Each structure stands twice: as structure tokens, then as C-alpha cells.
Amino acid sequence: MKTTNRFLPLPALLALAALSVLWGYNWVMMKLALSYSDPFDFAVLRTLLGAACLWAILLWQRRPLRPTRFADTLFLGLTQTSAYFLLSIWALVEGGAGKTAVLVFVMPFWVLLMAWPILGERVQGSQWVAVVLAFLGLVLILEPWGLASSRLSKTLAALAGVAWAVSSVHAKRMQRKGELDVLSVTFWQMLYGLAPIIVVALLVPSRPVQWTGPFVIALLYNGLLSTAAGGLLWLYILQHLPAGAAGMSSLAIPVIAILTSWIHLGEVPSIAELTGMVLVAVALGLLSLRAMLLQRRAMSPASEL
């Protein structure tokens, strides 16, 4: 009989807490950066900086730089980098940071629905409750019965979450085809995804970037902390924590985004929006709790005999 440590390692939990803060507060930093730069120019700059950091890490670790699985990695770049970055940054221009973060991080809900027909992972039991709660939360946040000025922002943010979900499901399909060098794939998909962002930035008229101190700080935060350090923390978390525990970060991040945008940007959600956010948070919490319970069951003594 083999023994398994059932306690979650403290370093991984600290990494999870740090990542939640980094990615949660990043929505405020992006909103502040847009005061000094047009959205698509900023998307180019943050992606370039993030890709440069990953390239430096690959060189430092003496990892091979040659790209592999071009078609799969290209599709990943078009969805995870091009579509997600463009839609989320555009949503931030049109609306608030907190609401944008909540709608984007409904991503696990979309993954759950897409994984059924594509990966054969059926929706079961409490997952249906989460689906219903998330749907009701989306309706309350989007407020289709009114003529809210931020409806475009909400739609763009929801579409950004869908793009992220598509990329996540595709990444799972890539993993099923064979082992991946995650760091290399992340670098190349970001590089491939950068090209459409540059095209959009060139086609859309924009004002010159104001290279002020606050903008440089926001850009460095996005490129170095959110993209490079955040990516490394996420890889570390996935290696040392169960999937359910890691998934809890997607619940903490929009909560931090809402609180920090409320404090720093004065973005106060309406009653309907706040209720919708709570329903979405409960739905994501149910999904994460179910995943953690399944993980604990798999690690039970009966499974170790």
C-alpha cells in the first residue's frame, strides 16, 4: 500500500494566493493604463513584453526554441492570445474593470458546456445546478431588459470568456495527443497570437502612447508580473495542487477585481449586477468544490490499496 500526503503544500497555497492577487488587481492596472494608451496599442505592448519574458526564461533554462505542432499552437494563439486579449481590453474601454473580470471568469462555465460535445465530459449532478446559477447570473449582469450603456462592454467581456474557454478545451485536446512542453507552447502561441493584434492596432486609428510613469508601471505589471510571473506561478500550482484547488483561483480573481475596482476606480455595481456576480461566484464555487471532492475521493485509502 502506498501513502499519499493529503495536506495541500503551503508553498503552492501561497503561490495560489499570490496569483489571485496578481491577476485580480491586474484589471485595475489595465484600466489605468488605458488612460495613457489606446486599447489595441496597449494589447500589442503587453503581449510583446510577456513574450519577451517567456523567451528569456526559455533561454535561461536552455530549453529548445523550435516550435512544434504548428496548426494546434496557431489555433491556441488565435483564441487564447488574439481573441481573448483584444476582446477583454476592448471591454475594459467600454465598461468597468470589476464587471469585465466577472464576465471573463465565467470561463469555467463555458468550458463545462463545451467539454460535453467535444471531449465527451458529461455534465453531471451538482454541475447542472452550477450551470443554472451561472446562466441566471449572466442574465442579471447583462441586464437585457434595459438599455444600459455598458451592454457592449458586457457582451465583449462574455465573448472574451468564451474565447478563453475555446482555447482551454483545445489545449486539453492537444494534451490528449501527447505530452506538451507547456512553457514552449505558451511562448509560441503568444507569438502567433501577437500578429493579428498588431494588424488590428495598425488598422484602427489611435492616439500616441503617453509614456508616463503610471503607464510604464501598469505596462511592467502586465508584462512582467501578470503575464510572465503569473504564468510561471500557474504552472507551479498545477504541478502541486489538485485541479479543484487550483480552480478556486478563478473564483478569487474576479472578487479581488471587484473590490479593488470599487476602491480605486469608484465602480459601484447595481443591485442586479451585484446579485448576478454573487450567483456566478456561487456557481464557480460549486464547480471547484465538486472537483476537490472528486480529487479527495480518488486519494482515499481504498484507491491506494
Rosetta blueprint (number, residue, H / E / L):
1 M L
2 K L
3 T L
4 T L
5 N L
6 R L
7 F L
8 L L
9 P L
10 L H
11 P H
12 A H
13 L H
14 L H
15 A H
16 L H
17 A H
18 A H
19 L H
20 S H
21 V H
22 L H
23 W H
24 G H
25 Y H
26 N H
27 W H
28 V H
29 M H
30 M H
31 K H
32 L H
33 A H
34 L L
35 S L
36 Y L
37 S L
38 D L
39 P H
40 F H
41 D H
42 F H
43 A H
44 V H
45 L H
46 R H
47 T H
48 L H
49 L H
50 G H
51 A H
52 A H
53 C H
54 L H
55 W H
56 A H
57 I H
58 L H
59 L H
60 W H
61 Q L
62 R L
63 R L
64 P L
65 L L
66 R L
67 P L
68 T L
69 R L
70 F H
71 A H
72 D H
73 T H
74 L H
75 F H
76 L H
77 G H
78 L H
79 T H
80 Q H
81 T H
82 S H
83 A H
84 Y H
85 F H
86 L H
87 L H
88 S H
89 I H
90 W H
91 A H
92 L H
93 V H
94 E H
95 G L
96 G L
97 A H
98 G H
99 K H
100 T H
101 A H
102 V H
103 L H
104 V H
105 F L
106 V L
107 M H
108 P H
109 F H
110 W H
111 V H
112 L H
113 L H
114 M H
115 A H
116 W H
117 P H
118 I H
119 L H
120 G L
121 E L
122 R L
123 V L
124 Q L
125 G L
126 S H
127 Q H
128 W H
129 V H
130 A H
131 V H
132 V H
133 L H
134 A H
135 F H
136 L H
137 G H
138 L H
139 V H
140 L H
141 I H
142 L H
143 E L
144 P L
145 W L
146 G L
147 L L
148 A L
149 S L
150 S L
151 R H
152 L H
153 S H
154 K H
155 T H
156 L H
157 A H
158 A H
159 L H
160 A H
161 G H
162 V H
163 A H
164 W H
165 A H
166 V H
167 S H
168 S H
169 V H
170 H H
171 A H
172 K H
173 R H
174 M H
175 Q H
176 R H
177 K H
178 G L
179 E L
180 L L
181 D L
182 V H
183 L H
184 S H
185 V H
186 T H
187 F H
188 W H
189 Q H
190 M H
191 L H
192 Y H
193 G H
194 L H
195 A H
196 P H
197 I H
198 I H
199 V H
200 V H
201 A H
202 L H
203 L H
204 V L
205 P L
206 S L
207 R L
208 P L
209 V L
210 Q L
211 W L
212 T L
213 G H
214 P H
215 F H
216 V H
217 I H
218 A H
219 L H
220 L H
221 Y H
222 N H
223 G H
224 L H
225 L H
226 S H
227 T H
228 A H
229 A H
230 G H
231 G H
232 L H
233 L H
234 W H
235 L H
236 Y H
237 I H
238 L H
239 Q H
240 H H
241 L L
242 P L
243 A H
244 G H
245 A H
246 A H
247 G H
248 M L
249 S H
250 S H
251 L H
252 A H
253 I H
254 P H
255 V H
256 I H
257 A H
258 I H
259 L H
260 T H
261 S H
262 W H
263 I H
264 H H
265 L H
266 G L
267 E L
268 V L
269 P L
270 S L
271 I H
272 A H
273 E H
274 L H
275 T H
276 G H
277 M H
278 V H
279 L H
280 V H
281 A H
282 V H
283 A H
284 L H
285 G H
286 L H
287 L H
288 S H
289 L H
290 R H
291 A H
292 M H
293 L H
294 L H
295 Q H
296 R H
297 R H
298 A H
299 M L
300 S L
301 P H
302 A H
303 S H
304 E H
305 L L
